[in-house]
């Protein structure tokens, strides 16, 4: 089996990104043919009186923000632990609730209050994820089972924190964070993705996190014999995911101007795992590509927006999405990949002979 | 077919791609006999067992089982069972969460309805008659390992087996449990069951067996009655050395002269896997641990490196008291360790040759000091050249390299850290002869450059060629230490076998 995996990996470089890039290209092309106006970008004045960019492209990139940020962290957890965290939606909602709770404690919502609230919700999300991480790394429980606990009860905890169904927060700062900053026509959540992406890139640049994570993911025992502590690396991946989840929770909360334990970041865990998979990352851990997961996140959002633009009944969207995702995931499966590779090399060979 | 033979195998051959696993091997098992099947790793023991149990198909030869007319054809484990051949493997292959009785009858109940009451009664009768301390309705996992093994045997016996194969049954049992198992084996023997006993423990062979068949490199060495084959001769036969010839084997290569400074010293060091032992190594010295598989040689060096949980002992490096509890501690103290199982513990298969080479050095530099890309490339290039590692490129996943080149990558990994003391556990296993020699030469060269090396190999010649001191282990204890003139095959074997030649 490993031999097969290696064969595929040997494509190296762009190899892993080939399938998601092709999928994205097909989606782009499909929309172009279907409706050339799909990509038009306009300028409009929104409710707060700001001039903002509008159009499907902006909307796709904007609404995929939470998913993209969580997919970043999910990639690390997947790589280190060989499993996925399904509690990200629930923990993100807890983070959103803490954010609102802390803001409500201040007499007025100013920049200091927002910073304090963000710090608090990051801390709480990291603590909850340390719980997940400890179950996975110290007690060696399968990640999906370990995170099933918070998946089931996390949203109840969120409700319990704020003490009412949907507490509102209303402030220019909040709408600036969730929508647009006056004078800047690009939605703020997009900057959130860039910020988290940059932060992670810096971590990879100035630490050995990538090498350690991949080593632990591929061969935990060998990593240990080279002086790496697999427990610490796995915990670290959960901590980083915790921060991602908190940021996503804050963005989602600011976007709505309220925290709803029932709808905030709903179903995002499955989409995040899907983004990691579409990005060509091995869900069994090991080598990973963050860019693949981000691409995956935008593909998923693009799919949703396309279907909405085609006036598909929102109730049916999930079914259509499922069909497309089956195709993408199958195209990236080892069996199909090796068949395609074989076909490709045979074609090249016959061309060479002729 | 001999009169009292229950199983006769004649001229068995089995070929795997690239190797002849069995070449014209004969094996005879008599009624009511415990017959030990002996041989070092790769001798063909397990292939022979697998041919007999239908896991592998033989390429040539014949098998006769008592009571079956003509040749017995075994194409599947089911065929073997029908012929009355049962196997109890080293790892217990029962279901731990079922009851004892369920485990004994699962898969061989008749009809659609299962009368568990009746089966429980039958189970109780069998367990009682064999004197196995287990209740039919007890969950299997609540029994000790030894009892679980005995339940597996009881299941086999109840299937009317004529031939019972016990593959390393004692490796996870303590002494008392081993005695219990031996009791059961003798009981079965008196009932006429023929037992094939595969083990690495020499003393256990002599405690319970009637006859020994020795294999080496896929060929039959011979069949002996236990009383005619002293332990030391058994060892010699397993290793393929004639006792008289062994003394004459000359030594090749220049051995290094160890310096005076003690680089590493351990007193009463013990780990979760090894018994307490003392050990020290001087600057520029090459020493070896020898002993049969399971003798504890690997476990000892793992304890030195902190690879298993260290449970006690005092360690000094360069005369300073240090604490080595985990691999990272050992690395900081200038110790490197090439593990015995390259695939499981050594390589990180999916990662590139470059990443695999720089890994240990990078870990020593620390989490916040990543090496630059150009630095990594430089080191990778340097060591790929120095050890002539054959790889398509630095980015090639190490898993796609040949075994010998994988081993060189791990060697490069540790050489790059410039250790004072390098532990090499079976660095030459499963690699081609050319690379083996290269590695031995490298060891001697490193010692000349004042590195201390522990070199472990299953091939004694390799160790005699490279080591100036050999520590001999048997049944997890150090039983001798050989230096100078004592470094001969004969001496090593005698010490391994415990023939009174302990130095």
HADDOCK unambig.tbl for C-alpha pairs under 7 A between the chains (distance, minus, plus):
assign (segid A and resid 6 and name CA) (segid B and resid 350 and name CA) 6.74 0.50 0.50
assign (segid A and resid 6 and name CA) (segid B and resid 397 and name CA) 6.83 0.50 0.50
assign (segid A and resid 6 and name CA) (segid B and resid 400 and name CA) 6.91 0.50 0.50
assign (segid A and resid 206 and name CA) (segid B and resid 368 and name CA) 6.18 0.50 0.50
assign (segid A and resid 206 and name CA) (segid B and resid 369 and name CA) 6.94 0.50 0.50
assign (segid A and resid 206 and name CA) (segid B and resid 370 and name CA) 6.41 0.50 0.50
assign (segid A and resid 207 and name CA) (segid B and resid 367 and name CA) 5.41 0.50 0.50
assign (segid A and resid 207 and name CA) (segid B and resid 368 and name CA) 4.53 0.50 0.50
assign (segid A and resid 207 and name CA) (segid B and resid 369 and name CA) 6.17 0.50 0.50
assign (segid A and resid 207 and name CA) (segid B and resid 370 and name CA) 5.48 0.50 0.50
assign (segid A and resid 208 and name CA) (segid B and resid 367 and name CA) 5.25 0.50 0.50
assign (segid A and resid 208 and name CA) (segid B and resid 368 and name CA) 6.63 0.50 0.50
assign (segid A and resid 208 and name CA) (segid B and resid 370 and name CA) 5.22 0.50 0.50
assign (segid A and resid 215 and name CA) (segid B and resid 348 and name CA) 6.37 0.50 0.50
assign (segid A and resid 218 and name CA) (segid B and resid 348 and name CA) 6.16 0.50 0.50
assign (segid A and resid 218 and name CA) (segid B and resid 350 and name CA) 6.55 0.50 0.50
assign (segid A and resid 219 and name CA) (segid B and resid 348 and name CA) 5.64 0.50 0.50
assign (segid A and resid 221 and name CA) (segid B and resid 345 and name CA) 5.61 0.50 0.50
assign (segid A and resid 222 and name CA) (segid B and resid 344 and name CA) 6.87 0.50 0.50
assign (segid A and resid 222 and name CA) (segid B and resid 345 and name CA) 4.24 0.50 0.50
assign (segid A and resid 222 and name CA) (segid B and resid 346 and name CA) 5.29 0.50 0.50
assign (segid A and resid 222 and name CA) (segid B and resid 347 and name CA) 6.68 0.50 0.50
assign (segid A and resid 222 and name CA) (segid B and resid 348 and name CA) 6.71 0.50 0.50
assign (segid A and resid 225 and name CA) (segid B and resid 307 and name CA) 6.37 0.50 0.50
assign (segid A and resid 225 and name CA) (segid B and resid 327 and name CA) 5.61 0.50 0.50
assign (segid A and resid 226 and name CA) (segid B and resid 327 and name CA) 6.63 0.50 0.50
assign (segid A and resid 226 and name CA) (segid B and resid 360 and name CA) 5.35 0.50 0.50
assign (segid A and resid 227 and name CA) (segid B and resid 327 and name CA) 5.09 0.50 0.50
assign (segid A and resid 227 and name CA) (segid B and resid 328 and name CA) 4.09 0.50 0.50
assign (segid A and resid 227 and name CA) (segid B and resid 363 and name CA) 6.38 0.50 0.50
assign (segid A and resid 228 and name CA) (segid B and resid 363 and name CA) 6.83 0.50 0.50
